[in-house]
Amino acid sequence: MSLRDQVPHYLLDRNQVSSTVLYTALFSLVFIVVSVPFSGHAWFGLGASETFYYTLAFVLTAALLVILSRVLMFRCRRLAGFTLLGYVIWIIVEILAVALLYTVFTCEGARHGILGASARSPWAVFEAALVYSAVCLGFPFTFCSLQAALRDKDNTIRLMNYGNVVSDRPAAPYPEKRITLFDNNGVMKFSISSDNLYFIESDDNYIKVWYMDSSGEMKQYMLRCRLKTVEDSFADSELVRCHRKYIVNIRKVSILKSAKDGYRIDFGIESVEPIPISKTYEQAVLARFNSR
């Protein structure tokens, strides 16, 4: 993976962002409690004292800073230029911001007599704070990112194993392709013949699977899963990404309609509205449609 690639979807998932902030806060508190007795520079205090309330003010301010930063990052996740390099730079800026905040608190606390006189220069305080910030923020971010990557890879592997499904249906006279979908926890939720699946629609952290049942009626099934995971898992199948919100079964496409804003996919079913094809996926969809 290159730093110029888009940020992996699992790093900016709502649950991932929330769990990262929570884990960072817990790790930072434990690190502070454990490291302060062995540090000759940190002024954090425990117990009912003025220093403790000053410490609490700093911790809450730093936590609010990180939370606001992560909320803003989550809202920027769909920007086309938000690459992995941008994500790394964002984290570095967060570390610098927290170190700067600690420096300001230290200098102001010394100036008002809360922390006592300090012989260190603001730059020396900032350098020491940078080390603490890098540990308190960098380690949790790295750990949570690796955990999310492993979880996403595990879900992808599970999705690919859609041929080994136990069923009470009689064996078909020909190999039947089935699409089996798992939720984000790796639990199998839905399995259907590819002949009956029409398209999959993204709905934030969920997907809607649109299919035709045995009576010929279009229905949908919703489960908690990422559209990107489905795309990666079935890259060599008849499922084709046509839009940031849609994956279609190219074999079920009846007509490609040309409109002012691009092509649209029509399944020839009255109850199903035509699905747009974005410019990003237009050439790939046209090539797959013409090669059926």
Backbone hydrogen bonds, N-H to C=O, Kabsch-Sander energy under -0.5 kcal/mol:
donor,donor_aa,acceptor,acceptor_aa,energy
5,D,2,S,-1.5
7,V,82,F,-1.6
11,L,8,P,-1.7
12,L,8,P,-0.6
12,L,9,H,-0.9
17,V,13,D,-2.8
18,S,14,R,-2.1
19,S,15,N,-2.7
20,T,16,Q,-2.2
21,V,17,V,-2.0
22,L,18,S,-2.3
23,Y,19,S,-2.7
24,T,20,T,-2.4
25,A,21,V,-2.2
26,L,22,L,-2.2
27,F,23,Y,-2.7
28,S,24,T,-2.6
29,L,25,A,-2.0
30,V,26,L,-2.2
31,F,27,F,-2.7
32,I,28,S,-2.6
33,V,29,L,-2.4
34,V,30,V,-2.3
35,S,31,F,-2.7
36,V,32,I,-2.3
38,F,35,S,-1.2
39,S,36,V,-1.6
49,S,47,G,-1.5
53,Y,49,S,-1.8
54,Y,50,E,-1.8
55,T,51,T,-2.5
56,L,52,F,-2.7
57,A,53,Y,-2.1
58,F,54,Y,-1.9
59,V,55,T,-2.6
60,L,56,L,-2.5
61,T,57,A,-2.1
62,A,58,F,-2.9
63,A,59,V,-2.5
64,L,60,L,-2.4
65,L,61,T,-2.2
66,V,62,A,-2.2
67,I,63,A,-2.6
68,L,64,L,-2.6
69,S,65,L,-2.0
70,R,66,V,-2.4
71,V,67,I,-2.4
72,L,68,L,-2.2
73,M,69,S,-2.2
74,F,70,R,-2.5
75,R,71,V,-1.9
76,C,72,L,-1.2
77,R,74,F,-1.0
79,L,76,C,-1.7
82,F,79,L,-1.5
83,T,81,G,-1.4
84,L,5,D,-2.7
85,L,3,L,-2.6
87,Y,83,T,-1.8
88,V,84,L,-2.2
89,I,85,L,-2.5
90,W,86,G,-2.2
91,I,87,Y,-1.9
92,I,88,V,-2.2
93,V,89,I,-2.5
94,E,90,W,-2.0
95,I,91,I,-2.3
96,L,92,I,-2.4
97,A,93,V,-2.5
98,V,94,E,-2.4
99,A,95,I,-2.2
100,L,96,L,-2.4
101,L,97,A,-2.3
102,Y,98,V,-2.3
103,T,99,A,-2.0
104,V,100,L,-2.3
105,F,101,L,-2.4
106,T,102,Y,-2.5
107,C,103,T,-2.6
108,E,104,V,-2.6
109,G,105,F,-2.5
110,A,106,T,-2.2
111,R,107,C,-2.0
112,H,108,E,-1.9
113,G,110,A,-0.8
114,I,109,G,-2.0
115,L,109,G,-1.4
125,V,121,S,-2.1
126,F,122,P,-2.5
127,E,123,W,-2.3
128,A,124,A,-1.9
129,A,125,V,-2.5
130,L,126,F,-2.1
131,V,127,E,-1.2
132,Y,128,A,-1.6
133,S,129,A,-2.9
134,A,130,L,-2.3
135,V,131,V,-1.8
136,C,132,Y,-3.0
137,L,133,S,-2.4
138,G,133,S,-0.7
138,G,134,A,-1.3
139,F,134,A,-0.6
139,F,135,V,-1.2
141,F,137,L,-2.0
142,T,138,G,-2.4
143,F,139,F,-2.7
144,C,140,P,-2.7
145,S,141,F,-2.1
146,L,142,T,-2.3
147,Q,143,F,-2.3
148,A,144,C,-2.3
149,A,145,S,-2.3
150,L,146,L,-2.3
151,R,147,Q,-2.2
152,D,148,A,-2.5
153,K,149,A,-2.3
154,D,150,L,-2.2
155,N,151,R,-2.1
156,T,152,D,-2.1
157,I,153,K,-2.3
158,R,154,D,-2.2
159,L,155,N,-2.3
160,M,156,T,-1.6
161,N,157,I,-0.9
161,N,158,R,-0.7
162,Y,160,M,-1.7
165,V,163,G,-0.9
166,V,164,N,-0.5
177,K,175,P,-0.5
179,I,192,I,-3.5
180,T,178,R,-0.7
181,L,190,F,-3.4
183,D,187,V,-2.4
184,N,224,R,-1.4
186,G,183,D,-2.0
189,K,181,L,-2.6
190,F,181,L,-1.8
192,I,179,I,-2.0
194,S,177,K,-2.6
196,N,193,S,-1.8
197,L,193,S,-0.7
198,Y,210,W,-2.5
199,F,210,W,-1.2
200,I,247,I,-3.3
201,E,208,K,-3.0
202,S,245,K,-2.9
203,D,206,Y,-3.1
206,Y,203,D,-1.9
207,I,223,L,-2.5
208,K,201,E,-3.2
209,V,207,I,-0.5
209,V,221,Y,-3.3
210,W,199,F,-2.9
210,W,208,K,-0.7
211,Y,209,V,-0.5
211,Y,219,K,-2.5
212,M,196,N,-2.2
213,D,211,Y,-0.5
213,D,217,E,-2.4
216,G,213,D,-1.9
219,K,211,Y,-3.3
221,Y,209,V,-1.8
223,L,207,I,-1.9
225,C,205,N,-0.6
225,C,223,L,-1.0
230,V,226,R,-1.4
231,E,227,L,-2.4
232,D,228,K,-2.4
233,S,229,T,-2.1
234,F,230,V,-2.1
235,A,232,D,-0.9
237,S,234,F,-1.5
240,V,238,E,-0.5
240,V,248,V,-3.1
242,C,246,Y,-1.7
243,H,246,Y,-1.4
246,Y,243,H,-0.8
247,I,200,I,-2.2
248,V,240,V,-2.9
249,N,198,Y,-3.0
250,I,238,E,-2.7
250,I,248,V,-0.9
252,K,249,N,-2.1
253,V,250,I,-0.8
254,S,266,D,-2.0
255,I,266,D,-2.3
257,K,255,I,-0.6
257,K,264,R,-3.0
259,A,262,G,-2.1
262,G,259,A,-1.4
264,R,257,K,-2.7
265,I,275,I,-3.5
266,D,255,I,-2.8
272,V,269,I,-1.6
273,E,271,S,-0.6
275,I,265,I,-2.3
277,I,263,Y,-2.2
278,S,242,C,-2.2
278,S,276,P,-0.5
281,Y,278,S,-1.0
282,E,278,S,-0.9
285,V,281,Y,-2.3
286,L,282,E,-2.5
287,A,283,Q,-2.3
288,R,284,A,-2.2
289,F,285,V,-2.7
290,N,286,L,-2.3
291,S,287,A,-1.1
292,R,289,F,-1.0
